[in-house]
């Protein structure tokens, strides 16, 4: 499925589809580093985390591929499990807001990144809506840095709302917000 055309009519279209993210983990992490500003040390740590996540039953990944086969963006996620590290960190914050039920029967968007050269073209929206359309769960949850950003604005247009704010992850320098949305995600926002 092609992504929405971008602001630059000369930019090549990308194709959104399943991708073997484990085989392309290094390329994906370079996209994430460019989009998220990761150091080499952070990339090295995240490599092992991504590969471990992708082994989980129900994990899914999609890529946005350029005509020459490069990864312009990616998303991956998995059904939430309260025993997973992420859930154990966010659960007390969700409990405090009365929203910890969102941890059940939810698909977690673990990572969603689009290379800066390809942002603002609808690729992130297409990635997240396509991956959540393929799951048989009633809702989706994710975490994002707790500040106004294009990512948080996108999530809001897709129906995600704040479930908890100022969530602190060990070793993360900034607080996060946990957001949730009923599925399917809306196509207009």
Protein Blocks (a to p, Z undefined) as FASTA:
>chain_A
ZZdddfblkbccdddddddfklmmmmmmmmmmmmnopafklmmmmmmmmmmmmmpghiac
dddddfkopafbdcddddddfkbmklmmmmmmmmmnopmmmmgopacdfbacddfklgon
ommmmmmmmmmmmpccfbdcddddddddfklmmmmmnopacfbghiacehiabdcddddd
dddddfbZZ
